[in-house]
Amino acid sequence: MKISSYVKSKIRLSEVFGMYSKILGIGDQKFAHCIKHRDSTASVSIRDNKGSYKCFSCNAHGDAITLVMDMEGLDFMDALRWLIEEFNIEPPERMYRDQKRERIKILEKAGDLSGAMSILMGS
């Protein structure tokens, strides 16, 4: 499982969307005013069970990560970090080790042995 899928599985999209707009409805299907345009009615459908939202007025759509990217002006990795910190999500240790190994391989290929060593040493 990718870390992005893991993070999205640990949060409800309506909780993230609710940080930016008032949520209406109960259960798996909720509605909200669109964050992309001035909205007089709740035109955004939020489906927690699918982890996606869609505005039926302007066609804005996405998931928790794309929502944070848009609202906070972050790139993918920073939005992922933002969600992890905001919702206190502990990534599985195996995923962390795999990502650490991958970063080391990339640094070694780039000839940055001191960077690879600093990751190994935990700094």
All heavy atoms as an XYZ file, in Angstrom:
975
protein
N       0.843     -1.179      0.000
C       0.000      0.000      0.000
C       0.891      1.247      0.000
O       1.834      1.333      0.765
C      -0.904     -0.008      1.234
C      -1.738      1.252      1.401
S      -2.732      1.318      2.911
C      -4.100      0.305      2.460
N       0.567      2.180     -0.852
C       1.305      3.433     -0.900
C       0.982      4.260      0.339
O      -0.112      4.160      0.896
C       0.915      4.239     -2.135
C       1.373      3.636     -3.424
C       0.972      4.547     -4.563
C       1.440      4.005     -5.874
N       1.087      4.895     -6.974
N       1.919      5.100      0.726
C       1.702      5.940      1.903
C       0.511      6.871      1.699
O      -0.250      7.128      2.624
C       2.998      6.716      2.294
C       2.830      7.436      3.633
C       3.388      7.702      1.236
C       2.885      6.555      4.819
N       0.301      7.361      0.473
C      -0.838      8.249      0.217
C      -2.159      7.511      0.436
O      -3.087      8.065      1.039
C      -0.771      8.838     -1.191
O      -0.736      7.816     -2.158
N      -2.252      6.281     -0.009
C      -3.466      5.478      0.201
C      -3.663      5.196      1.681
O      -4.796      5.234      2.183
C      -3.376      4.155     -0.559
O      -3.262      4.386     -1.927
N      -2.575      4.922      2.369
C      -2.649      4.660      3.812
C      -3.179      5.891      4.548
O      -4.083      5.793      5.377
C      -1.270      4.265      4.337
C      -1.236      4.088      5.832
C      -1.748      2.941      6.423
C      -0.707      5.078      6.649
C      -1.737      2.780      7.799
C      -0.685      4.929      8.024
C      -1.207      3.776      8.594
O      -1.197      3.636      9.954
N      -2.621      7.061      4.239
C      -3.047      8.297      4.910
C      -4.523      8.560      4.634
O      -5.288      8.858      5.559
C      -2.168      9.488      4.479
C      -2.771     10.812      4.941
C      -0.755      9.328      5.016
N      -4.938      8.436      3.379
C      -6.350      8.680      3.049
C      -7.271      7.687      3.748
O      -8.404      8.030      4.078
C      -6.557      8.638      1.535
C      -5.951      9.847      0.838
C      -6.325      9.927     -0.628
C      -5.577      8.935     -1.460
N      -5.838      9.101     -2.906
N      -6.788      6.477      4.001
C      -7.620      5.477      4.678
C      -7.789      5.789      6.169
O      -8.692      5.264      6.806
C      -7.029      4.074      4.508
O      -5.904      3.882      5.349
N      -6.930      6.632      6.706
C      -6.957      6.944      8.137
C      -7.776      8.193      8.473
O      -7.938      8.517      9.647
C      -5.531      7.133      8.674
C      -4.702      5.877      8.613
C      -5.287      4.831      9.519
C      -4.494      3.559      9.527
N      -5.122      2.516     10.328
N      -8.265      8.904      7.462
C      -9.039     10.123      7.712
C     -10.354     10.065      6.948
O     -10.490      9.332      5.973
C      -8.256     11.389      7.306
C      -7.857     11.320      5.836
C      -7.063     11.614      8.189
C      -7.179     12.554      5.322
N     -11.310     10.841      7.423
C     -12.559     11.011      6.682
C     -12.448     12.312      5.903
O     -12.124     13.356      6.462
C     -13.750     11.042      7.635
C     -14.047      9.680      8.206
C     -15.423      9.559      8.873
N     -16.002     10.764      9.387
C     -16.069     11.089     10.684
N     -15.564     10.275     11.591
N     -16.634     12.210     11.060
N     -12.725     12.247      4.625
C     -12.630     13.429      3.774
C     -13.498     14.558      4.305
O     -13.111     15.727      4.248
C     -13.019     13.083      2.336
C     -13.031     14.244      1.345
C     -11.680     14.929      1.273
C     -13.462     13.759     -0.015
N     -14.659     14.239      4.842
C     -15.545     15.289      5.355
C     -14.885     16.060      6.502
O     -15.150     17.250      6.681
C     -16.883     14.703      5.800
O     -16.709     13.725      6.792
N     -14.014     15.415      7.266
C     -13.286     16.127      8.329
C     -12.316     17.138      7.735
O     -12.167     18.242      8.238
C     -12.523     15.148      9.214
C     -13.387     14.327     10.123
C     -12.565     13.414     11.012
O     -11.452     13.808     11.423
O     -13.037     12.311     11.293
N     -11.643     16.746      6.661
C     -10.708     17.653      5.995
C     -11.488     18.780      5.332
O     -11.165     19.963      5.513
C      -9.840     16.910      4.950
C      -8.864     17.865      4.287
C      -9.113     15.738      5.582
N     -12.524     18.445      4.579
C     -13.321     19.458      3.893
C     -13.950     20.415      4.891
O     -14.047     21.617      4.640
C     -14.403     18.790      3.027
C     -14.774     19.584      1.814
C     -14.215     19.283      0.587
C     -15.672     20.634      1.891
C     -14.541     20.016     -0.543
C     -16.006     21.372      0.778
C     -15.439     21.071     -0.446
N     -14.351     19.890      6.038
C     -14.970     20.702      7.085
C     -14.044     21.767      7.662
O     -14.503     22.703      8.316
N     -12.758     21.650      7.420
C     -11.821     22.677      7.865
C     -11.936     23.933      6.996
O     -11.479     24.999      7.384
C     -10.395     22.139      7.827
C     -10.183     20.961      8.752
S      -8.580     20.183      8.542
C      -7.639     21.134      9.740
N     -12.545     23.784      5.821
C     -12.638     24.881      4.861
C     -14.072     25.311      4.549
O     -14.290     26.395      4.029
C     -11.943     24.483      3.553
C     -10.517     24.051      3.765
C     -10.157     22.709      3.675
C      -9.525     24.973      4.084
C      -8.851     22.307      3.879
C      -8.221     24.576      4.293
C      -7.887     23.244      4.188
O      -6.599     22.848      4.399
N     -15.046     24.472      4.829
C     -16.438     24.763      4.512
C     -17.347     23.985      5.462
O     -16.985     22.890      5.904
C     -16.728     24.360      3.058
O     -18.049     24.660      2.705
N     -18.499     24.550      5.749
C     -19.454     23.876      6.634
C     -20.024     22.638      5.935
O     -20.429     22.693      4.781
C     -20.589     24.827      7.009
C     -21.557     24.230      7.983
C     -22.636     25.205      8.366
C     -23.613     24.510      9.297
N     -24.688     25.395      9.706
N     -20.057     21.528      6.659
C     -20.554     20.253      6.135
C     -22.019     20.069      6.526
O     -22.394     20.300      7.676
C     -19.725     19.066      6.694
C     -18.247     19.247      6.382
C     -20.252     17.736      6.183
C     -17.896     19.212      4.918
N     -22.812     19.644      5.561
C     -24.228     19.351      5.785
C     -24.472     17.884      5.487
O     -23.845     17.308      4.601
C     -25.100     20.208      4.866
C     -24.834     21.713      4.891
C     -25.550     22.390      3.737
C     -25.257     22.298      6.216
N     -25.402     17.279      6.199
C     -25.744     15.886      5.934
C     -25.139     14.951      6.954
O     -24.311     15.334      7.773
N     -25.591     13.710      6.889
C     -25.102     12.682      7.799
C     -24.777     11.431      7.001
O     -25.177     11.307      5.845
C     -26.141     12.360      8.904
C     -27.475     11.952      8.263
C     -26.315     13.520      9.855
C     -28.498     11.454      9.251
N     -24.092     10.512      7.617
C     -23.753      9.270      6.941
C     -22.589      9.443      5.986
O     -21.790     10.362      6.111
N     -22.539      8.557      5.004
C     -21.428      8.572      4.052
C     -21.522      9.684      3.017
O     -20.533     10.070      2.435
C     -21.324      7.227      3.322
C     -20.550      6.208      4.138
O     -19.782      6.617      5.034
O     -20.717      5.013      3.878
N     -22.721     10.188      2.733
C     -22.856     11.258      1.744
C     -23.171     12.562      2.449
O     -24.160     12.693      3.150
C     -23.936     10.944      0.727
C     -24.074     12.061     -0.277
C     -24.240     11.582     -1.684
O     -24.465     10.408     -1.904
N     -24.121     12.473     -2.630
N     -22.288     13.525      2.229
C     -22.448     14.842      2.830
C     -22.352     15.891      1.738
O     -21.894     15.621      0.633
C     -21.383     15.053      3.894
C     -21.508     14.072      5.050
C     -20.428     14.282      6.074
C     -20.585     13.353      7.243
N     -20.272     11.979      6.957
N     -22.752     17.111      2.076
C     -22.713     18.212      1.127
C     -22.062     19.418      1.782
O     -22.035     19.541      3.000
C     -24.126     18.566      0.658
C     -24.781     17.440     -0.082
C     -25.556     16.508      0.584
C     -24.604     17.305     -1.445
C     -26.145     15.455     -0.097
C     -25.191     16.262     -2.137
C     -25.963     15.330     -1.458
N     -21.527     20.301      0.951
C     -20.895     21.522      1.445
C     -20.933     22.578      0.347
O     -21.182     22.273     -0.824
C     -19.444     21.246      1.850
N     -20.666     23.809      0.751
C     -20.496     24.884     -0.230
C     -19.126     24.706     -0.873
O     -18.172     24.316     -0.212
C     -20.592     26.251      0.445
C     -21.963     26.546      0.957
N     -22.952     27.074      0.168
C     -22.513     26.349      2.185
C     -24.048     27.207      0.883
N     -23.809     26.762      2.108
N     -19.052     25.016     -2.148
C     -17.802     24.818     -2.882
C     -16.728     25.793     -2.396
O     -17.003     26.954     -2.125
C     -18.032     24.996     -4.376
S     -16.577     24.574     -5.366
N     -15.522     25.311     -2.318
C     -14.382     26.117     -1.893
C     -13.745     26.849     -3.066
O     -12.892     27.704     -2.882
C     -13.332     25.222     -1.208
C     -13.104     23.958     -2.047
C     -13.796     24.800      0.172
C     -11.722     23.564     -2.185
N     -14.183     26.521     -4.295
C     -13.591     27.101     -5.499
C     -14.341     28.324     -6.012
O     -13.810     29.088     -6.790
C     -13.544     26.055     -6.624
C     -12.647     24.887     -6.336
C     -11.226     25.296     -6.516
C     -10.347     24.075     -6.553
N      -9.033     24.381     -7.013
N     -15.613     28.475     -5.635
C     -16.403     29.609     -6.117
C     -17.440     29.981     -5.066
O     -17.727     29.214     -4.159
C     -17.081     29.282     -7.455
C     -18.094     28.169     -7.370
N     -19.413     28.395     -7.109
C     -17.955     26.829     -7.496
C     -20.064     27.235     -7.093
N     -19.187     26.267     -7.317
N     -17.981     31.196     -5.197
C     -19.041     31.619     -4.276
C     -20.272     30.772     -4.565
O     -20.712     30.670     -5.693
C     -19.330     33.104     -4.447
C     -18.183     33.965     -3.964
C     -18.484     35.431     -4.090
N     -19.662     35.831     -3.328
C     -19.626     36.369     -2.123
N     -18.468     36.575     -1.535
N     -20.734     36.722     -1.519
N     -20.798     30.196     -3.534
C     -21.838     29.195     -3.673
C     -23.009     29.550     -2.767
O     -22.826     29.737     -1.564
C     -21.232     27.851     -3.245
C     -21.833     26.658     -3.930
O     -22.709     26.839     -4.780
O     -21.398     25.544     -3.610
N     -24.213     29.666     -3.324
C     -25.379     29.962     -2.480
C     -26.048     28.678     -1.985
O     -26.821     28.700     -1.034
C     -26.387     30.822     -3.245
O     -26.827     30.139     -4.399
N     -25.749     27.571     -2.639
C     -26.276     26.278     -2.191
C     -25.107     25.299     -2.015
O     -24.031     25.498     -2.569
C     -27.257     25.677     -3.222
O     -26.562     25.473     -4.449
C     -28.453     26.583     -3.447
N     -25.358     24.270     -1.277
C     -24.323     23.252     -1.046
C     -24.220     22.375     -2.292
O     -24.946     21.398     -2.440
C     -24.659     22.432      0.183
N     -23.323     22.741     -3.193
C     -23.229     22.037     -4.478
C     -22.127     20.983     -4.521
O     -21.935     20.339     -5.542
C     -23.013     23.049     -5.606
O     -21.809     23.749     -5.401
N     -21.408     20.807     -3.412
C     -20.344     19.808     -3.377
C     -20.845     18.551     -2.667
O     -21.356     18.618     -1.551
C     -19.088     20.335     -2.638
C     -18.034     19.243     -2.512
C     -18.524     21.539     -3.356
N     -20.701     17.439     -3.342
C     -21.029     16.143     -2.761
C     -19.732     15.534     -2.228
O     -18.734     15.459     -2.949
C     -21.636     15.231     -3.827
O     -21.765     13.920     -3.328
N     -19.760     15.125     -0.964
C     -18.588     14.512     -0.332
C     -18.953     13.080      0.032
O     -19.924     12.838      0.744
C     -18.177     15.281      0.942
C     -17.882     16.739      0.594
C     -16.983     14.610      1.613
C     -17.816     17.646      1.792
N     -18.171     12.150     -0.463
C     -18.423     10.732     -0.176
C     -17.261     10.180      0.645
O     -16.195      9.892      0.100
C     -18.597      9.959     -1.469
C     -19.846     10.350     -2.217
C     -20.018      9.487     -3.447
N     -21.233      9.836     -4.130
C     -22.322      9.072     -4.148
N     -22.319      7.922     -3.527
N     -23.390      9.457     -4.795
N     -17.492     10.070      1.935
C     -16.450      9.544      2.825
C     -16.067      8.111      2.457
O     -14.900      7.748      2.523
C     -16.897      9.587      4.280
C     -16.766     10.980      4.884
O     -15.857     11.727      4.471
O     -17.573     11.315      5.763
N     -17.043      7.309      2.062
C     -16.744      5.908      1.752
C     -15.865      5.764      0.512
O     -15.156      4.780      0.366
C     -18.023      5.090      1.610
C     -18.929      5.585      0.500
O     -18.834      6.723      0.050
N     -19.850      4.741      0.082
N     -15.877      6.744     -0.376
C     -15.016      6.710     -1.558
C     -13.830      7.653     -1.432
O     -12.905      7.599     -2.243
C     -15.822      7.069     -2.805
C     -16.894      6.043     -3.101
C     -17.545      6.299     -4.418
C     -18.603      5.230     -4.617
N     -18.826      4.907     -5.987
N     -13.874      8.542     -0.439
C     -12.776      9.481     -0.236
C     -12.674     10.535     -1.326
O     -11.577     10.998     -1.634
N     -13.828     10.910     -1.907
C     -13.784     11.883     -2.989
C     -14.886     12.927     -2.832
O     -15.873     12.710     -2.148
C     -13.923     11.187     -4.341
O     -15.181     10.559     -4.443
N     -14.667     14.071     -3.489
C     -15.676     15.121     -3.522
C     -15.827     15.619     -4.949
O     -14.932     15.461     -5.784
C     -15.315     16.276     -2.581
C     -14.142     17.110     -3.031
C     -14.330     18.228     -3.840
C     -12.843     16.794     -2.666
C     -13.256     19.001     -4.268
C     -11.765     17.559     -3.073
C     -11.979     18.661     -3.875
O     -10.914     19.419     -4.295
N     -16.998     16.222     -5.226
C     -17.233     16.798     -6.546
C     -18.244     17.924     -6.419
O     -19.271     17.773     -5.772
C     -17.771     15.755     -7.517
C     -18.038     16.350     -8.878
C     -18.493     15.343     -9.884
C     -18.806     16.127    -11.155
N     -18.814     15.389    -12.329
N     -17.931     19.050     -7.064
C     -18.858     20.170     -7.134
C     -19.662     20.019     -8.420
O     -19.093     19.906     -9.511
C     -18.124     21.507     -7.133
S     -19.261     22.913     -7.352
N     -20.988     20.068     -8.289
C     -21.839     19.912     -9.458
C     -22.079     21.236    -10.180
O     -22.709     21.254    -11.224
C     -23.149     19.233     -9.072
C     -22.922     17.811     -8.642
C     -22.910     17.457     -7.305
C     -22.664     16.831     -9.583
C     -22.673     16.145     -6.914
C     -22.425     15.521     -9.209
C     -22.432     15.179     -7.877
N     -21.535     22.341     -9.648
C     -21.631     23.627    -10.336
C     -20.411     23.891    -11.202
O     -20.521     24.219    -12.371
C     -21.785     24.768     -9.329
O     -23.022     24.695     -8.690
N     -19.212     23.754    -10.599
C     -17.983     24.106    -11.338
C     -17.128     22.895    -11.703
O     -16.078     23.037    -12.299
C     -17.159     25.112    -10.541
S     -16.335     24.415     -9.095
N     -17.562     21.706    -11.293
C     -16.871     20.453    -11.601
C     -15.554     20.263    -10.829
O     -14.763     19.403    -11.175
C     -16.638     20.285    -13.098
C     -16.533     18.829    -13.497
O     -17.151     17.977    -12.878
N     -15.750     18.532    -14.508
N     -15.293     21.075     -9.808
C     -14.112     20.846     -8.958
C     -14.276     19.473     -8.312
O     -15.374     19.086     -7.915
C     -14.003     21.928     -7.893
N     -13.182     18.733     -8.220
C     -13.262     17.394     -7.647
C     -11.877     16.988     -7.135
O     -10.879     17.603     -7.479
C     -13.757     16.388     -8.689
C     -12.850     16.283     -9.870
N     -12.876     17.188    -10.892
C     -11.878     15.392    -10.183
C     -11.973     16.865    -11.795
N     -11.336     15.773    -11.388
N     -11.865     15.955     -6.303
C     -10.588     15.460     -5.810
C     -10.740     14.613     -4.572
O     -11.820     14.118     -4.257
N      -9.629     14.490     -3.852
C      -9.590     13.716     -2.615
C      -8.966     14.596     -1.536
O      -8.752     15.801     -1.746
C      -8.827     12.407     -2.810
C      -7.380     12.604     -3.255
O      -6.825     13.712     -3.086
O      -6.789     11.647     -3.764
N      -8.651     14.019     -0.397
C      -8.109     14.798      0.715
C      -6.786     15.466      0.347
O      -6.534     16.618      0.714
C      -7.926     13.902      1.942
N      -5.947     14.766     -0.387
C      -4.629     15.320     -0.725
C      -4.766     16.483     -1.698
O      -4.182     17.542     -1.491
C      -3.701     14.218     -1.279
C      -3.461     13.159     -0.200
C      -2.374     14.825     -1.747
C      -2.758     11.916     -0.687
N      -5.573     16.307     -2.758
C      -5.731     17.400     -3.719
C      -6.432     18.594     -3.077
O      -6.129     19.738     -3.418
C      -6.492     16.951     -4.986
O      -7.764     16.424     -4.615
C      -5.704     15.913     -5.753
N      -7.348     18.341     -2.147
C      -8.018     19.427     -1.436
C      -7.000     20.261     -0.660
O      -6.992     21.492     -0.743
C      -9.081     18.861     -0.488
C      -9.799     19.878      0.394
C     -10.635     20.830     -0.448
C     -10.679     19.152      1.400
N      -6.136     19.601      0.080
C      -5.113     20.315      0.856
C      -4.122     21.016     -0.081
O      -3.707     22.149      0.189
C      -4.389     19.362      1.837
C      -3.192     20.025      2.483
C      -5.365     18.859      2.897
N      -3.769     20.373     -1.186
C      -2.877     21.018     -2.150
C      -3.483     22.338     -2.627
O      -2.804     23.373     -2.652
C      -2.626     20.096     -3.352
C      -1.736     18.913     -3.039
S      -1.655     17.682     -4.376
C      -0.874     18.626     -5.670
N      -4.771     22.310     -2.994
C      -5.446     23.507     -3.482
C      -5.597     24.574     -2.401
O      -5.314     25.744     -2.632
C      -6.837     23.156     -4.029
C      -6.783     22.385     -5.326
O      -5.722     22.369     -5.986
O      -7.818     21.781     -5.689
N      -6.064     24.168     -1.239
C      -6.391     25.139     -0.192
C      -5.160     25.713      0.505
O      -5.154     26.867      0.907
C      -7.327     24.506      0.844
C      -8.670     24.105      0.268
S      -9.543     25.449     -0.567
C      -9.875     26.549      0.791
N      -4.122     24.914      0.659
C      -2.930     25.365      1.377
C      -1.796     25.770      0.436
O      -0.751     26.226      0.897
C      -2.442     24.264      2.324
C      -3.467     23.821      3.361
C      -3.817     24.916      4.361
O      -2.944     25.760      4.670
O      -4.978     24.930      4.827
N      -1.993     25.569     -0.867
C      -0.955     25.920     -1.836
C       0.290     25.055     -1.713
O       1.406     25.534     -1.881
N       0.093     23.773     -1.448
C       1.204     22.854     -1.231
C       1.361     21.893     -2.400
O       0.406     21.654     -3.146
C       0.962     22.037      0.051
C       0.791     22.833      1.333
C       0.380     21.914      2.475
C       2.063     23.588      1.670
N       2.555     21.327     -2.552
C       2.736     20.262     -3.532
C       2.275     18.942     -2.887
O       1.882     18.908     -1.721
C       4.177     20.185     -4.042
C       5.198     19.815     -2.965
O       4.820     19.218     -1.932
O       6.381     20.104     -3.159
N       2.316     17.875     -3.667
C       1.784     16.587     -3.213
C       2.410     16.123     -1.899
O       1.712     15.774     -0.941
C       1.996     15.528     -4.301
C       1.449     14.181     -3.941
C       0.118     13.881     -4.152
C       2.268     13.200     -3.392
C      -0.405     12.633     -3.828
C       1.762     11.956     -3.062
C       0.427     11.678     -3.278
N       3.741     16.096     -1.830
C       4.419     15.584     -0.630
C       4.163     16.471      0.590
O       3.967     15.963      1.697
C       5.929     15.441     -0.873
C       6.281     14.293     -1.800
S       5.619     12.690     -1.282
C       6.488     12.408      0.239
N       4.148     17.787      0.393
C       3.871     18.678      1.521
C       2.425     18.542      1.993
O       2.145     18.623      3.194
C       4.197     20.123      1.156
C       5.695     20.377      1.089
O       6.461     19.613      1.726
O       6.106     21.331      0.406
N       1.493     18.331      1.065
C       0.097     18.109      1.451
C      -0.035     16.808      2.242
O      -0.771     16.739      3.228
C      -0.791     18.076      0.210
N       0.699     15.792      1.827
C       0.695     14.521      2.542
C       1.242     14.707      3.960
O       0.647     14.231      4.933
C       1.529     13.506      1.764
C       1.329     12.039      2.027
C      -0.120     11.623      1.862
C       2.208     11.234      1.089
N       2.348     15.423      4.077
C       2.919     15.719      5.405
C       1.935     16.514      6.259
O       1.795     16.273      7.455
C       4.230     16.498      5.259
C       5.392     15.644      4.867
C       6.703     16.440      4.894
N       7.679     15.802      4.062
C       7.976     16.143      2.810
N       7.389     17.170      2.242
N       8.866     15.463      2.121
N       1.270     17.491      5.629
C       0.299     18.320      6.333
C      -0.803     17.447      6.932
O      -1.160     17.606      8.102
C      -0.277     19.352      5.364
C      -1.140     20.393      5.981
C      -0.758     21.628      6.414
C      -2.554     20.306      6.228
N      -1.846     22.306      6.908
C      -2.963     21.511      6.804
C      -3.505     19.321      6.005
C      -4.277     21.775      7.173
C      -4.824     19.565      6.379
C      -5.200     20.780      6.940
N      -1.343     16.521      6.140
C      -2.396     15.626      6.628
C      -1.882     14.724      7.753
O      -2.579     14.523      8.752
C      -2.939     14.772      5.481
C      -3.832     15.498      4.483
C      -4.030     14.661      3.226
C      -5.178     15.831      5.117
N      -0.686     14.198      7.598
C      -0.095     13.333      8.621
C       0.040     14.088      9.940
O      -0.318     13.576     11.005
C       1.271     12.783      8.147
C       1.058     11.741      7.049
C       2.062     12.188      9.312
C       2.326     11.333      6.314
N       0.507     15.322      9.873
C       0.675     16.118     11.091
C      -0.663     16.564     11.667
O      -0.897     16.467     12.871
C       1.564     17.320     10.809
C       3.008     16.941     10.553
C       3.858     18.116     10.087
O       3.389     19.274     10.132
O       4.990     17.860      9.660
N      -1.542     17.056     10.806
C      -2.830     17.596     11.261
C      -3.703     16.529     11.922
O      -4.403     16.800     12.882
C      -3.575     18.220     10.079
C      -4.797     18.996     10.446
C      -4.505     20.291     11.194
O      -3.440     20.895     10.995
O      -5.371     20.692     11.999
N      -3.646     15.309     11.401
C      -4.489     14.236     11.913
C      -3.713     13.219     12.749
O      -4.233     12.148     13.061
C      -5.232     13.560     10.760
C      -6.295     14.451     10.166
C      -6.002     15.282      9.101
C      -7.565     14.490     10.706
C      -6.960     16.131      8.568
C      -8.535     15.324     10.183
C      -8.228     16.153      9.108
N      -2.472     13.545     13.100
C      -1.644     12.690     13.962
C      -1.607     11.238     13.481
O      -1.864     10.309     14.239
C      -2.123     12.739     15.408
C      -1.988     14.123     15.980
O      -0.953     14.763     15.845
N      -3.053     14.613     16.591
N      -1.293     11.072     12.210
C      -1.247      9.731     11.619
C       0.166      9.182     11.734
O       1.123      9.826     11.337
C      -1.673      9.782     10.138
C      -3.112     10.278     10.034
C      -1.515      8.410      9.484
C      -3.536     10.630      8.636
N       0.267      7.987     12.296
C       1.552      7.305     12.395
C       1.720      6.379     11.209
O       0.970      5.418     11.063
C       1.614      6.481     13.684
C       1.817      7.302     14.929
C       3.194      7.938     15.001
O       4.179      7.307     14.562
O       3.275      9.064     15.486
N       2.668      6.677     10.315
C       2.864      5.757      9.190
C       3.391      4.413      9.682
O       4.129      4.365     10.661
C       3.907      6.438      8.315
C       4.246      7.727      8.951
C       3.545      7.811     10.273
N       3.007      3.337      9.029
C       3.537      2.028      9.421
C       5.059      2.013      9.299
O       5.619      2.592      8.371
C       2.913      1.059      8.422
C       1.848      1.799      7.732
C       2.114      3.255      7.897
N       5.708      1.370     10.207
C       7.178      1.342     10.242
C       7.764      0.781      8.951
O       8.755      1.274      8.450
C       7.652      0.522     11.443
C       9.139      0.575     11.664
C       9.678      1.974     11.923
O       8.970      2.798     12.517
O      10.821      2.249     11.520
N       7.146     -0.250      8.388
C       7.667     -0.843      7.162
C       7.679      0.160      6.011
O       8.629      0.239      5.254
C       6.838     -2.073      6.781
C       7.518     -2.887      5.689
C       6.700     -4.119      5.299
N       6.399     -4.006      3.894
C       5.206     -3.734      3.373
N       4.172     -3.570      4.127
N       5.039     -3.649      2.084
N       6.614      0.938      5.897
C       6.557      1.950      4.840
C       7.683      2.964      5.024
O       8.320      3.368      4.062
C       5.221      2.681      4.852
C       4.093      1.919      4.280
S       2.651      2.977      4.338
C       1.569      2.060      3.296
N       7.897      3.361      6.272
C       8.948      4.336      6.554
C      10.313      3.772      6.163
O      11.110      4.437      5.529
C       8.924      4.720      8.033
C      10.038      5.652      8.418
C      10.010      6.980      8.043
C      11.139      5.187      9.134
C      11.035      7.847      8.375
C      12.169      6.045      9.468
C      12.115      7.366      9.092
O      13.130      8.208      9.413
N      10.573      2.519      6.519
C      11.855      1.894      6.170
C      12.035      1.801      4.663
O      13.106      2.068      4.133
C      11.955      0.500      6.801
C      12.296      0.512      8.270
C      12.695     -0.878      8.764
N      11.791     -1.928      8.339
C      10.756     -2.382      9.040
N      10.496     -1.879     10.213
N      10.003     -3.360      8.564
N      10.943      1.418      3.951
C      11.017      1.303      2.491
C      11.301      2.658      1.850
O      12.112      2.760      0.926
C       9.720      0.723      1.917
C       9.520     -0.738      2.293
O      10.483     -1.374      2.781
O       8.390     -1.229      2.115
N      10.657      3.703      2.342
C      10.891      5.046      1.800
C      12.307      5.508      2.104
O      12.955      6.146      1.279
C       9.882      6.044      2.358
C       8.514      5.867      1.775
C       7.538      6.882      2.306
O       7.737      7.469      3.370
N       6.463      7.078      1.574
N      12.795      5.165      3.279
C      14.154      5.525      3.667
C      15.159      4.852      2.729
O      16.091      5.497      2.232
C      14.401      5.088      5.118
C      15.642      5.607      5.744
C      15.662      5.183      7.218
C      16.854      5.684      7.939
N      16.864      5.287      9.345
N      14.958      3.566      2.456
C      15.842      2.841      1.526
C      15.810      3.468      0.140
O      16.847      3.596     -0.514
C      15.420      1.371      1.440
C      15.936      0.539      2.569
C      15.698     -0.947      2.289
N      15.465     -1.596      3.554
C      14.333     -2.164      3.921
N      13.314     -2.217      3.110
N      14.203     -2.712      5.101
N      14.620      3.839     -0.307
C      14.477      4.439     -1.640
C      15.214      5.785     -1.707
O      15.889      6.078     -2.689
C      12.994      4.621     -1.979
C      12.742      5.033     -3.403
C      13.244      4.026     -4.431
O      13.261      2.816     -4.157
O      13.641      4.479     -5.524
N      15.093      6.603     -0.661
C      15.809      7.888     -0.635
C      17.314      7.672     -0.667
O      18.044      8.387     -1.342
C      15.423      8.694      0.612
C      14.059      9.300      0.527
C      13.808     10.367      1.566
N      14.384     10.100      2.860
C      13.692      9.861      3.965
N      12.390      9.842      3.936
N      14.295      9.642      5.109
N      17.787      6.664      0.055
C      19.226      6.360      0.075
C      19.684      5.965     -1.326
O      20.717      6.437     -1.805
C      19.543      5.261      1.113
C      19.352      5.817      2.527
C      20.960      4.721      0.921
C      19.378      4.765      3.606
N      18.915      5.105     -2.010
C      19.278      4.691     -3.368
C      19.356      5.896     -4.301
O      20.282      6.002     -5.107
C      18.253      3.696     -3.914
C      18.364      2.318     -3.356
C      17.285      1.439     -3.976
C      17.187      0.104     -3.260
N      16.082     -0.706     -3.791
N      18.398      6.782     -4.200
C      18.381      7.973     -5.061
C      19.605      8.840     -4.791
O      20.274      9.303     -5.714
C      17.078      8.780     -4.856
C      15.900      7.997     -5.431
C      17.181     10.165     -5.498
C      14.542      8.540     -5.037
N      19.926      9.050     -3.518
C      21.088      9.876     -3.171
C      22.383      9.220     -3.627
O      23.294      9.898     -4.109
C      21.122     10.158     -1.666
C      20.038     11.110     -1.161
C      20.031     11.134      0.366
C      20.242     12.508     -1.716
N      22.473      7.902     -3.472
C      23.674      7.196     -3.913
C      23.849      7.307     -5.423
O      24.945      7.540     -5.920
C      23.628      5.730     -3.488
C      23.868      5.535     -2.010
C      23.666      4.098     -1.563
O      23.013      3.304     -2.289
O      24.157      3.755     -0.464
N      22.754      7.168     -6.168
C      22.823      7.300     -7.626
C      23.242      8.706     -8.026
O      23.921      8.904     -9.022
C      21.479      6.968     -8.264
C      21.206      5.503     -8.359
C      19.887      5.237     -9.056
C      19.604      3.746     -9.097
N      18.320      3.451     -9.727
N      22.806      9.693     -7.248
C      23.146     11.086     -7.541
C      24.554     11.425     -7.070
O      25.042     12.524     -7.300
C      22.138     12.023     -6.887
N      25.207     10.505     -6.402
C      26.567     10.743     -5.922
C      26.624     11.489     -4.609
O      27.673     11.971     -4.202
N      25.487     11.588     -3.922
C      25.437     12.294     -2.640
C      25.593     11.294     -1.494
O      24.645     10.952     -0.802
C      24.123     13.057     -2.509
C      24.060     13.942     -1.273
O      25.018     13.917     -0.465
O      23.060     14.645     -1.102
N      26.812     10.816     -1.328
C      27.063      9.806     -0.289
C      26.904     10.375      1.104
O      26.457      9.683      2.023
C      28.455      9.204     -0.476
C      28.633      8.413     -1.774
C      30.057      7.874     -1.876
C      27.645      7.288     -1.870
N      27.238     11.649      1.291
C      27.059     12.246      2.631
C      25.578     12.337      2.980
O      25.199     12.115      4.130
C      27.723     13.623      2.713
O      27.086     14.533      1.833
N      24.723     12.627      1.985
C      23.269     12.652      2.229
C      22.751     11.282      2.577
O      21.931     11.130      3.472
N      23.222     10.268      1.861
C      22.814      8.893      2.149
C      23.261      8.476      3.546
O      22.512      7.838      4.285
C      23.395      7.938      1.093
N      24.485      8.853      3.916
C      24.983      8.513      5.251
C      24.179      9.211      6.339
O      23.888      8.626      7.386
C      26.466      8.871      5.391
C      27.391      7.937      4.617
S      27.213      6.212      5.105
C      27.820      6.254      6.770
N      23.779     10.469      6.095
C      23.012     11.181      7.116
C      21.640     10.535      7.322
O      21.136     10.480      8.439
C      22.850     12.660      6.769
O      22.041     12.837      5.635
N      21.055      9.971      6.257
C      19.779      9.255      6.406
C      20.011      7.983      7.203
O      19.250      7.656      8.107
C      19.161      8.938      5.027
C      18.666     10.228      4.382
C      18.015      7.934      5.161
C      18.177     10.051      2.968
N      21.078      7.264      6.897
C      21.391      6.042      7.633
C      21.629      6.316      9.112
O      21.240      5.537      9.980
C      22.625      5.355      7.045
C      22.403      4.551      5.782
C      23.726      4.100      5.207
C      21.501      3.368      6.066
N      22.273      7.445      9.390
C      22.612      7.782     10.784
C      21.430      8.414     11.519
O      21.485      8.644     12.704
C      23.810      8.735     10.822
C      25.055      8.149     10.157
S      25.543      6.537     10.797
C      26.189      7.000     12.371
N      20.340      8.715     10.769
C      19.151      9.249     11.394
C      19.150     10.740     11.603
O      18.385     11.270     12.389
N      19.981     11.459     10.887
C      19.964     12.920     11.066
C      19.267     13.587      9.921
O      18.742     13.023      9.041
C      21.364     13.461     11.179
O      22.208     12.957     10.170
